[in-house]
Amino acid sequence: MARERRVLSSLDQLSDECQDDVVWALGELNGRQRTQADILFELNDRLAVKGQGPISKSAFSRRSVRLKRRADRLAERDYLYAGIAPKITPEKMGSQDVVLGELLKALIDELIDDARGAKDVKELATAFQKVVAAQQTSANLKARALAAAEQKLEEAVTTVADEVRQAGHAVDGAQVLELIRKAYREG
């Protein structure tokens, strides 16, 4: 589980007063309206005014590639979540989390075999605990969502029953609620 440390680039070594210029340049890269060379040229001009830089083309390019990869991953997740979101209902909310959690626990179990020391095992055990805690949180959220949905249903039935009574018809709200619940369970 040893982590490789990345060597700090010239962008990383800029002073705090230059960070707003770096943020500007990264924002321009994200906007994809200008060329990378044009943005770098302007960034180096901004840094020169502050007595910093210049940033090399290779350092800026490496940062640009990392930023592009990250943006692509985020966009991919957005598309994925957009397709999944309508399918997440209170009834299904916890089932996907249980499957994912069990998959992660199995993976952690396999990784323990490859652990190189007590520190690795401790990190994996912590990861395992976090997966279990996340599954519990998911189960709690599902229970709350189901309770909220049931409460909303009961309020809707009461509202409808009151409107029907006001129209002059006899209505048994409990009977209507039971019929709706029965139809809901069967449907």
TIVEX-543241 format. One record per residue: residue number from 1; x, y, z of N, C-alpha, C in turn; residue in one letter. Coordinates in nm, 4 decimals, always signed. Example, Ala and Ser with C-alpha at 12.3 -4.5 7.8 and 13.67 -1.06 7.14 Angstrom:
BEGIN
SITE seq      n.x      n.y      n.z     ca.x     ca.y     ca.z      c.x      c.y      c.z type
SITE   1  +1.3190  -0.5690  +0.7800  +1.2300  -0.4500  +0.7800  +1.3200  -0.3300  +0.7800    A
SITE   2  +1.2850  -0.2250  +0.7080  +1.3670  -0.1060  +0.7140  +1.2900  +0.0030  +0.7870    S
% end
This chain:
BEGIN
SITE seq      n.x      n.y      n.z     ca.x     ca.y     ca.z      c.x      c.y      c.z type
SITE   1  +0.0809  -0.1188  +0.0000  +0.0000  +0.0000  +0.0000  +0.0862  +0.1265  +0.0000    M
SITE   2  +0.2137  +0.1134  -0.0330  +0.3009  +0.2294  -0.0370  +0.2527  +0.3251  -0.1448    A
SITE   3  +0.2533  +0.4520  -0.1113  +0.2057  +0.5523  -0.2059  +0.3263  +0.6189  -0.2721    R
SITE   4  +0.3211  +0.6308  -0.4040  +0.4263  +0.7024  -0.4738  +0.4003  +0.8503  -0.4608    E
SITE   5  +0.5044  +0.9232  -0.4382  +0.4898  +1.0682  -0.4301  +0.5273  +1.1276  -0.5637    R
SITE   6  +0.4432  +1.2150  -0.6104  +0.4662  +1.2825  -0.7365  +0.5602  +1.3995  -0.7108    R
SITE   7  +0.6554  +1.4188  -0.7996  +0.7467  +1.5314  -0.7892  +0.6672  +1.6584  -0.8174    V
SITE   8  +0.6880  +1.7592  -0.7371  +0.6161  +1.8847  -0.7561  +0.6602  +1.9513  -0.8858    L
SITE   9  +0.5637  +1.9924  -0.9644  +0.5935  +2.0605  -1.0897  +0.6163  +2.2085  -1.0623    S
SITE  10  +0.6582  +2.2797  -1.1647  +0.6771  +2.4242  -1.1491  +0.5449  +2.4926  -1.1160    S
SITE  11  +0.4338  +2.4376  -1.1612  +0.3021  +2.4925  -1.1253  +0.2761  +2.4761  -0.9763    L
SITE  12  +0.3138  +2.3600  -0.9222  +0.2916  +2.3335  -0.7798  +0.3806  +2.4212  -0.6910    D
SITE  13  +0.4944  +2.4639  -0.7445  +0.5912  +2.5388  -0.6648  +0.5699  +2.6897  -0.6679    Q
SITE  14  +0.4678  +2.7347  -0.7394  +0.4415  +2.8779  -0.7440  +0.3961  +2.9285  -0.6076    L
SITE  15  +0.4227  +3.0548  -0.5819  +0.3833  +3.1140  -0.4533  +0.2318  +3.1271  -0.4450    S
SITE  16  +0.1835  +3.1498  -0.3238  +0.0396  +3.1636  -0.3013  -0.0211  +3.2781  -0.3816    D
SITE  17  +0.0574  +3.3865  -0.4010  +0.0027  +3.5006  -0.4754  -0.0217  +3.4673  -0.6220    E
SITE  18  +0.0327  +3.3569  -0.6711  +0.0147  +3.3178  -0.8113  -0.0957  +3.2138  -0.8302    C
SITE  19  -0.1508  +3.1641  -0.7213  -0.2494  +3.0566  -0.7332  -0.3763  +3.1004  -0.8061    Q
SITE  20  -0.4136  +3.2281  -0.7930  -0.5313  +3.2743  -0.8666  -0.5075  +3.2683  -1.0172    D
SITE  21  -0.3820  +3.2903  -1.0598  -0.3492  +3.2804  -1.2026  -0.3551  +3.1349  -1.2496    D
SITE  22  -0.3106  +3.0432  -1.1645  -0.3167  +2.9007  -1.1991  -0.4626  +2.8576  -1.2100    V
SITE  23  -0.5438  +2.9012  -1.1146  -0.6868  +2.8681  -1.1184  -0.7498  +2.9253  -1.2458    V
SITE  24  -0.7124  +3.0476  -1.2798  -0.7637  +3.1077  -1.4036  -0.7267  +3.0217  -1.5240    W
SITE  25  -0.5995  +2.9805  -1.5321  -0.5523  +2.9012  -1.6462  -0.6254  +2.7676  -1.6534    A
SITE  26  -0.6440  +2.7036  -1.5385  -0.7151  +2.5759  -1.5377  -0.8613  +2.5942  -1.5790    L
SITE  27  -0.9196  +2.7055  -1.5391  -1.0566  +2.7368  -1.5812  -1.0643  +2.7575  -1.7317    G
SITE  28  -0.9653  +2.8229  -1.7858  -0.9610  +2.8435  -1.9311  -0.9459  +2.7100  -2.0040    E
SITE  29  -0.8622  +2.6223  -1.9479  -0.8472  +2.4894  -2.0089  -0.9802  +2.4154  -2.0073    L
SITE  30  -1.0499  +2.4233  -1.8942  -1.1802  +2.3573  -1.8818  -1.2816  +2.4138  -1.9798    N
SITE  31  -1.2729  +2.5428  -2.0072  -1.3668  +2.6062  -2.0987  -1.3511  +2.5591  -2.2423    G
SITE  32  -1.2349  +2.5131  -2.2767  -1.2049  +2.4582  -2.4102  -1.2407  +2.5542  -2.5239    R
SITE  33  -1.2172  +2.6824  -2.4995  -1.2436  +2.7834  -2.6019  -1.1144  +2.8345  -2.6649    Q
SITE  34  -1.0029  +2.8148  -2.5948  -0.8734  +2.8657  -2.6410  -0.7730  +2.7515  -2.6471    R
SITE  35  -0.6655  +2.7743  -2.7201  -0.5625  +2.6700  -2.7298  -0.4805  +2.6674  -2.6014    T
SITE  36  -0.4227  +2.5526  -2.5764  -0.3388  +2.5357  -2.4585  -0.2187  +2.6294  -2.4662    Q
SITE  37  -0.1604  +2.6425  -2.5846  -0.0435  +2.7295  -2.6028  -0.0785  +2.8746  -2.5723    A
SITE  38  -0.1954  +2.9198  -2.6156  -0.2409  +3.0562  -2.5916  -0.2595  +3.0810  -2.4421    D
SITE  39  -0.3203  +2.9849  -2.3738  -0.3435  +2.9981  -2.2297  -0.2101  +3.0012  -2.1549    I
SITE  40  -0.1186  +2.9139  -2.1924  +0.0135  +2.9102  -2.1278  +0.0871  +3.0421  -2.1484    L
SITE  41  +0.0806  +3.0960  -2.2710  +0.1465  +3.2225  -2.3003  +0.0940  +3.3321  -2.2078    F
SITE  42  -0.0385  +3.3407  -2.1944  -0.0976  +3.4438  -2.1085  -0.0665  +3.4177  -1.9613    E
SITE  43  -0.0675  +3.2902  -1.9208  -0.0327  +3.2570  -1.7817  +0.1096  +3.3026  -1.7512    L
SITE  44  +0.2024  +3.2740  -1.8415  +0.3410  +3.3149  -1.8181  +0.3547  +3.4666  -1.8138    N
SITE  45  +0.2755  +3.5398  -1.8945  +0.2751  +3.6862  -1.8866  +0.2281  +3.7325  -1.7494    D
SITE  46  +0.1206  +3.6722  -1.7004  +0.0662  +3.7086  -1.5690  +0.1689  +3.6804  -1.4595    R
SITE  47  +0.2360  +3.5653  -1.4710  +0.3352  +3.5277  -1.3690  +0.4573  +3.6198  -1.3747    L
SITE  48  +0.4983  +3.6607  -1.4955  +0.6138  +3.7492  -1.5100  +0.5899  +3.8828  -1.4397    A
SITE  49  +0.4659  +3.9325  -1.4469  +0.4306  +4.0573  -1.3785  +0.4525  +4.0431  -1.2279    V
SITE  50  +0.4343  +3.9225  -1.1763  +0.4519  +3.8965  -1.0328  +0.5923  +3.8461  -0.9997    K
SITE  51  +0.6791  +3.8439  -1.0999  +0.8170  +3.8002  -1.0782  +0.8301  +3.6501  -1.0615    G
SITE  52  +0.7390  +3.5745  -1.1200  +0.7395  +3.4281  -1.1093  +0.7464  +3.3671  -1.2477    Q
SITE  53  +0.7643  +3.2337  -1.2479  +0.7585  +3.1578  -1.3729  +0.8891  +3.1653  -1.4473    G
SITE  54  +0.8917  +3.1318  -1.5701  +0.7801  +3.0846  -1.6515  +0.7520  +2.9356  -1.6272    P
SITE  55  +0.6344  +2.8959  -1.6670  +0.5938  +2.7557  -1.6592  +0.6285  +2.6914  -1.7927    I
SITE  56  +0.6919  +2.5757  -1.7858  +0.7309  +2.5080  -1.9101  +0.6094  +2.4493  -1.9802    S
SITE  57  +0.6241  +2.4323  -2.1091  +0.5163  +2.3733  -2.1889  +0.4861  +2.2317  -2.1402    K
SITE  58  +0.5892  +2.1553  -2.1041  +0.5670  +2.0162  -2.0603  +0.4942  +2.0105  -1.9265    S
SITE  59  +0.5301  +2.0976  -1.8314  +0.4619  +2.0977  -1.7009  +0.3153  +2.1369  -1.7190    A
SITE  60  +0.2907  +2.2364  -1.8024  +0.1536  +2.2801  -1.8260  +0.0753  +2.1727  -1.8989    F
SITE  61  +0.1393  +2.1051  -1.9905  +0.0742  +1.9980  -2.0657  +0.0387  +1.8813  -1.9742    S
SITE  62  +0.1300  +1.8430  -1.8843  +0.1002  +1.7344  -1.7909  -0.0208  +1.7689  -1.7046    R
SITE  63  -0.0247  +1.8940  -1.6548  -0.1380  +1.9374  -1.5729  -0.2660  +1.9365  -1.6563    R
SITE  64  -0.2540  +1.9790  -1.7796  -0.3697  +1.9818  -1.8690  -0.4246  +1.8415  -1.8921    S
SITE  65  -0.3353  +1.7453  -1.9112  -0.3773  +1.6061  -1.9338  -0.4456  +1.5512  -1.8089    V
SITE  66  -0.3889  +1.5763  -1.6902  -0.4522  +1.5306  -1.5653  -0.5892  +1.5942  -1.5478    R
SITE  67  -0.5977  +1.7222  -1.5773  -0.7253  +1.7926  -1.5651  -0.8277  +1.7361  -1.6632    L
SITE  68  -0.7856  +1.7077  -1.7852  -0.8758  +1.6515  -1.8871  -0.9260  +1.5148  -1.8429    K
SITE  69  -0.8365  +1.4306  -1.7927  -0.8782  +1.2981  -1.7440  -0.9800  +1.3100  -1.6322    R
SITE  70  -0.9535  +1.3992  -1.5379  -1.0446  +1.4176  -1.4259  -1.1801  +1.4689  -1.4750    R
SITE  71  -1.1782  +1.5653  -1.5663  -1.3036  +1.6195  -1.6199  -1.3813  +1.5115  -1.6950    A
SITE  72  -1.3100  +1.4285  -1.7699  -1.3765  +1.3198  -1.8428  -1.4402  +1.2198  -1.7470    D
SITE  73  -1.3689  +1.1849  -1.6389  -1.4254  +1.0927  -1.5400  -1.5502  +1.1519  -1.4748    R
SITE  74  -1.5447  +1.2802  -1.4422  -1.6612  +1.3457  -1.3813  -1.7791  +1.3495  -1.4782    L
SITE  75  -1.7520  +1.3786  -1.6045  -1.8595  +1.3814  -1.7045  -1.9198  +1.2426  -1.7215    A
SITE  76  -1.8337  +1.1412  -1.7223  -1.8818  +1.0032  -1.7351  -1.9714  +0.9672  -1.6171    E
SITE  77  -1.9300  +1.0075  -1.4971  -2.0119  +0.9806  -1.3792  -2.1449  +1.0535  -1.3873    R
SITE  78  -2.1415  +1.1786  -1.4365  -2.2668  +1.2537  -1.4494  -2.3644  +1.1817  -1.5415    D
SITE  79  -2.3162  +1.1319  -1.6543  -2.4032  +1.0590  -1.7469  -2.4554  +0.9310  -1.6825    Y
SITE  80  -2.3665  +0.8624  -1.6125  -2.4061  +0.7394  -1.5454  -2.5135  +0.7671  -1.4413    L
SITE  81  -2.4909  +0.8678  -1.3565  -2.5872  +0.8996  -1.2519  -2.7186  +0.9497  -1.3104    Y
SITE  82  -2.7110  +1.0238  -1.4207  -2.8339  +1.0727  -1.4839  -2.9198  +0.9559  -1.5312    A
SITE  83  -2.8564  +0.8494  -1.5772  -2.9314  +0.7323  -1.6208  -2.9847  +0.6499  -1.5053    G
SITE  84  -2.9151  +0.6538  -1.3937  -2.9534  +0.5726  -1.2783  -3.0552  +0.6437  -1.1897    I
SITE  85  -3.0432  +0.7735  -1.1745  -3.1233  +0.8493  -1.0768  -3.2732  +0.8212  -1.0836    A
SITE  86  -3.3347  +0.8181  -1.2027  -3.4795  +0.7930  -1.2043  -3.5171  +0.6533  -1.1534    P
SITE  87  -3.4217  +0.5632  -1.1548  -3.4512  +0.4262  -1.1126  -3.4328  +0.4057  -0.9632    K
SITE  88  -3.3777  +0.5055  -0.8942  -3.3557  +0.4927  -0.7505  -3.4844  +0.5315  -0.6791    I
SITE  89  -3.5495  +0.4331  -0.6246  -3.6729  +0.4543  -0.5498  -3.6485  +0.4074  -0.4073    T
SITE  90  -3.7342  +0.4460  -0.3146  -3.7130  +0.4020  -0.1765  -3.7032  +0.2500  -0.1630    P
SITE  91  -3.7796  +0.1773  -0.2457  -3.7776  +0.0306  -0.2344  -3.6444  -0.0284  -0.2804    E
SITE  92  -3.5801  +0.0351  -0.3787  -3.4577  -0.0203  -0.4362  -3.3312  +0.0431  -0.3798    K
SITE  93  -3.3460  +0.1479  -0.3018  -3.2325  +0.2292  -0.2606  -3.1184  +0.1494  -0.1988    M
SITE  94  -3.1479  +0.0580  -0.1106  -3.0419  -0.0127  -0.0411  -2.9884  -0.1342  -0.1127    G
SITE  95  -3.0615  -0.1890  -0.2080  -3.0185  -0.3153  -0.2687  -2.8889  -0.3009  -0.3476    S
SITE  96  -2.8740  -0.1907  -0.4228  -2.7496  -0.1715  -0.4975  -2.6319  -0.1510  -0.4017    Q
SITE  97  -2.6559  -0.0798  -0.2920  -2.5502  -0.0561  -0.1946  -2.5057  -0.1859  -0.1287    D
SITE  98  -2.5995  -0.2752  -0.1045  -2.5650  -0.4041  -0.0435  -2.4760  -0.4831  -0.1389    V
SITE  99  -2.5135  -0.4873  -0.2661  -2.4343  -0.5622  -0.3646  -2.2947  -0.5021  -0.3762    V
SITE 100  -2.2864  -0.3694  -0.3906  -2.1568  -0.3038  -0.4016  -2.0744  -0.3252  -0.2755    L
SITE 101  -2.1381  -0.3129  -0.1599  -2.0668  -0.3335  -0.0339  -2.0103  -0.4735  -0.0216    G
SITE 102  -2.0894  -0.5723  -0.0606  -2.0410  -0.7109  -0.0539  -1.9252  -0.7329  -0.1512    E
SITE 103  -1.9328  -0.6713  -0.2684  -1.8240  -0.6808  -0.3658  -1.6966  -0.6186  -0.3093    L
SITE 104  -1.7096  -0.5007  -0.2483  -1.5934  -0.4351  -0.1889  -1.5352  -0.5163  -0.0743    L
SITE 105  -1.6218  -0.5742  +0.0082  -1.5713  -0.6564  +0.1197  -1.4956  -0.7779  +0.0674    K
SITE 106  -1.5446  -0.8391  -0.0402  -1.4740  -0.9541  -0.0984  -1.3386  -0.9105  -0.1539    A
SITE 107  -1.3344  -0.7936  -0.2183  -1.2094  -0.7416  -0.2722  -1.1098  -0.7134  -0.1605    L
SITE 108  -1.1579  -0.6533  -0.0517  -1.0703  -0.6250  +0.0625  -1.0155  -0.7552  +0.1194    I
SITE 109  -1.1001  -0.8565  +0.1280  -1.0567  -0.9863  +0.1782  -0.9439  -1.0429  +0.0918    D
SITE 110  -0.9570  -1.0284  -0.0401  -0.8519  -1.0766  -0.1305  -0.7240  -0.9957  -0.1134    E
SITE 111  -0.7364  -0.8654  -0.0936  -0.6190  -0.7802  -0.0789  -0.5418  -0.8100  +0.0492    L
SITE 112  -0.6120  -0.8578  +0.1511  -0.5439  -0.8907  +0.2768  -0.4375  -0.9975  +0.2527    I
SITE 113  -0.4651  -1.0897  +0.1605  -0.3670  -1.1936  +0.1289  -0.2372  -1.1341  +0.0745    D
SITE 114  -0.2490  -1.0178  +0.0079  -0.1309  -0.9545  -0.0521  -0.0704  -0.8469  +0.0372    D
SITE 115  -0.1247  -0.8291  +0.1557  -0.0756  -0.7250  +0.2459  +0.0699  -0.7513  +0.2812    A
SITE 116  +0.1474  -0.6423  +0.2853  +0.2904  -0.6564  +0.3126  +0.3260  -0.6353  +0.4584    R
SITE 117  +0.2302  -0.5980  +0.5395  +0.2620  -0.5752  +0.6792  +0.1390  -0.5370  +0.7583    G
SITE 118  +0.1612  -0.5131  +0.8865  +0.0506  -0.4799  +0.9766  -0.0185  -0.3501  +0.9354    A
SITE 119  +0.0582  -0.2541  +0.8836  -0.0006  -0.1268  +0.8424  -0.0996  -0.1488  +0.7279    K
SITE 120  -0.0619  -0.2337  +0.6314  -0.1511  -0.2636  +0.5190  -0.2797  -0.3301  +0.5676    D
SITE 121  -0.2646  -0.4252  +0.6593  -0.3814  -0.4958  +0.7127  -0.4712  -0.3983  +0.7875    V
SITE 122  -0.4098  -0.3078  +0.8644  -0.4880  -0.2087  +0.9391  -0.5660  -0.1188  +0.8430    K
SITE 123  -0.5019  -0.0750  +0.7346  -0.5704  +0.0097  +0.6365  -0.6868  -0.0647  +0.5718    E
SITE 124  -0.6666  -0.1917  +0.5411  -0.7732  -0.2709  +0.4803  -0.8868  -0.2947  +0.5801    L
SITE 125  -0.8523  -0.3165  +0.7053  -0.9553  -0.3354  +0.8078  -1.0370  -0.2078  +0.8244    A
SITE 126  -0.9696  -0.0937  +0.8196  -1.0404  +0.0343  +0.8280  -1.1331  +0.0514  +0.7082    T
SITE 127  -1.0851  +0.0149  +0.5904  -1.1690  +0.0229  +0.4704  -1.2907  -0.0679  +0.4844    A
SITE 128  -1.2700  -0.1873  +0.5378  -1.3795  -0.2820  +0.5584  -1.4840  -0.2223  +0.6526    F
SITE 129  -1.4375  -0.1630  +0.7635  -1.5292  -0.1009  +0.8597  -1.6094  +0.0111  +0.7948    Q
SITE 130  -1.5441  +0.0877  +0.7087  -1.6130  +0.1983  +0.6425  -1.7189  +0.1467  +0.5451    K
SITE 131  -1.6913  +0.0362  +0.4782  -1.7904  -0.0230  +0.3878  -1.9120  -0.0691  +0.4677    V
SITE 132  -1.8865  -0.1363  +0.5802  -1.9968  -0.1839  +0.6645  -2.0774  -0.0643  +0.7171    V
SITE 133  -2.0088  +0.0411  +0.7601  -2.0789  +0.1605  +0.8095  -2.1616  +0.2243  +0.6980    A
SITE 134  -2.1078  +0.2265  +0.5765  -2.1820  +0.2833  +0.4632  -2.3061  +0.2003  +0.4327    A
SITE 135  -2.2944  +0.0689  +0.4442  -2.4111  -0.0163  +0.4222  -2.5185  +0.0118  +0.5275    Q
SITE 136  -2.4774  +0.0321  +0.6524  -2.5730  +0.0636  +0.7584  -2.6398  +0.1976  +0.7327    Q
SITE 137  -2.5604  +0.2960  +0.6902  -2.6154  +0.4276  +0.6577  -2.7169  +0.4156  +0.5451    T
SITE 138  -2.6842  +0.3355  +0.4447  -2.7755  +0.3143  +0.3325  -2.9065  +0.2515  +0.3799    S
SITE 139  -2.8957  +0.1524  +0.4671  -3.0162  +0.0876  +0.5195  -3.1010  +0.1875  +0.5982    A
SITE 140  -3.0363  +0.2725  +0.6763  -3.1093  +0.3745  +0.7524  -3.1775  +0.4746  +0.6592    N
SITE 141  -3.1067  +0.5156  +0.5536  -3.1657  +0.6088  +0.4571  -3.2862  +0.5459  +0.3880    L
SITE 142  -3.2746  +0.4171  +0.3545  -3.3858  +0.3474  +0.2894  -3.5068  +0.3448  +0.3827    K
SITE 143  -3.4840  +0.3132  +0.5089  -3.5943  +0.3067  +0.6045  -3.6609  +0.4432  +0.6183    A
SITE 144  -3.5803  +0.5497  +0.6253  -3.6378  +0.6847  +0.6358  -3.7147  +0.7222  +0.5093    R
SITE 145  -3.6595  +0.6858  +0.3926  -3.7273  +0.7174  +0.2661  -3.8608  +0.6439  +0.2564    A
SITE 146  -3.8620  +0.5179  +0.2976  -3.9879  +0.4424  +0.2957  -4.0895  +0.5032  +0.3915    L
SITE 147  -4.0451  +0.5418  +0.5098  -4.1359  +0.6027  +0.6076  -4.1904  +0.7353  +0.5540    A
SITE 148  -4.1043  +0.8143  +0.4907  -4.1486  +0.9419  +0.4337  -4.2482  +0.9191  +0.3210    A
SITE 149  -4.2237  +0.8182  +0.2374  -4.3165  +0.7878  +0.1276  -4.4510  +0.7436  +0.1819    A
SITE 150  -4.4497  +0.6623  +0.2864  -4.5753  +0.6163  +0.3460  -4.6510  +0.7335  +0.4086    E
SITE 151  -4.5803  +0.8219  +0.4759  -4.6430  +0.9396  +0.5361  -4.7059  +1.0269  +0.4280    Q
SITE 152  -4.6336  +1.0461  +0.3178  -4.6849  +1.1265  +0.2072  -4.8102  +1.0630  +0.1480    K
SITE 153  -4.8096  +0.9312  +0.1364  -4.9257  +0.8594  +0.0846  -5.0466  +0.8785  +0.1755    L
SITE 154  -5.0247  +0.8657  +0.3055  -5.1355  +0.8823  +0.4001  -5.1910  +1.0238  +0.3952    E
SITE 155  -5.1034  +1.1229  +0.3821  -5.1489  +1.2619  +0.3726  -5.2308  +1.2825  +0.2454    E
SITE 156  -5.1873  +1.2220  +0.1349  -5.2607  +1.2349  +0.0090  -5.3993  +1.1723  +0.0205    A
SITE 157  -5.4067  +1.0557  +0.0832  -5.5358  +0.9883  +0.1003  -5.6285  +1.0741  +0.1865    V
SITE 158  -5.5764  +1.1298  +0.2931  -5.6575  +1.2144  +0.3809  -5.7092  +1.3358  +0.3047    T
SITE 159  -5.6221  +1.3967  +0.2253  -5.6623  +1.5128  +0.1460  -5.7735  +1.4772  +0.0488    T
SITE 160  -5.7577  +1.3654  -0.0224  -5.8588  +1.3225  -0.1184  -5.9898  +1.2900  -0.0469    V
SITE 161  -5.9826  +1.2190  +0.0639  -6.1032  +1.1836  +0.1395  -6.1765  +1.3087  +0.1856    A
SITE 162  -6.1017  +1.4096  +0.2316  -6.1636  +1.5351  +0.2749  -6.2331  +1.6052  +0.1588    D
SITE 163  -6.1694  +1.6040  +0.0428  -6.2295  +1.6682  -0.0743  -6.3579  +1.5964  -0.1171    E
SITE 164  -6.3565  +1.4625  -0.1109  -6.4750  +1.3860  -0.1485  -6.5878  +1.4136  -0.0496    V
SITE 165  -6.5560  +1.4196  +0.0804  -6.6576  +1.4501  +0.1826  -6.7177  +1.5886  +0.1598    R
SITE 166  -6.6315  +1.6847  +0.1264  -6.6791  +1.8209  +0.1021  -6.7718  +1.8257  -0.0186    Q
SITE 167  -6.7532  +1.7321  -0.1114  -6.8401  +1.7248  -0.2291  -6.9731  +1.6585  -0.1940    A
SITE 168  -6.9871  +1.6094  -0.0707  -7.1124  +1.5524  -0.0257  -7.1209  +1.4015  -0.0339    G
SITE 169  -7.0101  +1.3332  -0.0515  -7.0087  +1.1878  -0.0585  -6.9514  +1.1311  +0.0710    H
SITE 170  -7.0041  +1.0159  +0.1125  -6.9531  +0.9495  +0.2330  -6.8264  +0.8731  +0.1972    A
SITE 171  -6.7189  +0.8969  +0.2743  -6.5904  +0.8318  +0.2479  -6.5305  +0.7855  +0.3797    V
SITE 172  -6.4798  +0.6624  +0.3784  -6.4070  +0.6102  +0.4935  -6.2580  +0.6173  +0.4574    D
SITE 173  -6.1879  +0.7170  +0.5132  -6.0465  +0.7389  +0.4805  -5.9603  +0.6174  +0.5077    G
SITE 174  -5.9856  +0.5477  +0.6181  -5.9080  +0.4278  +0.6522  -5.9288  +0.3190  +0.5479    A
SITE 175  -6.0527  +0.3055  +0.4999  -6.0815  +0.2032  +0.3990  -6.0131  +0.2384  +0.2668    Q
SITE 176  -6.0166  +0.3668  +0.2295  -5.9495  +0.4103  +0.1064  -5.7992  +0.3861  +0.1174    V
SITE 177  -5.7425  +0.4212  +0.2324  -5.5992  +0.4004  +0.2546  -5.5637  +0.2521  +0.2434    L
SITE 178  -5.6440  +0.1671  +0.3016  -5.6180  +0.0232  +0.2952  -5.6255  -0.0269  +0.1511    E
SITE 179  -5.7230  +0.0210  +0.0740  -5.7344  -0.0191  -0.0669  -5.6127  +0.0279  -0.1475    L
SITE 180  -5.5662  +0.1493  -0.1201  -5.4472  +0.2000  -0.1888  -5.3254  +0.1173  -0.1512    I
SITE 181  -5.3103  +0.0873  -0.0222  -5.1970  +0.0053  +0.0219  -5.2009  -0.1327  -0.0445    R
SITE 182  -5.3178  -0.1913  -0.0509  -5.3324  -0.3227  -0.1137  -5.2924  -0.3161  -0.2617    K
SITE 183  -5.3421  -0.2151  -0.3309  -5.3081  -0.1985  -0.4729  -5.1585  -0.1723  -0.4895    A
SITE 184  -5.1008  -0.0968  -0.3978  -4.9584  -0.0645  -0.4030  -4.8730  -0.1912  -0.3852    Y
SITE 185  -4.9093  -0.2756  -0.2884  -4.8363  -0.4009  -0.2651  -4.8474  -0.4956  -0.3818    R
SITE 186  -4.9642  -0.5013  -0.4432  -4.9857  -0.5934  -0.5545  -4.9251  -0.5416  -0.6830    E
SITE 187  -4.9136  -0.4114  -0.6947  -4.8640  -0.3493  -0.8186  -4.7206  -0.3345  -0.8207    G
% end
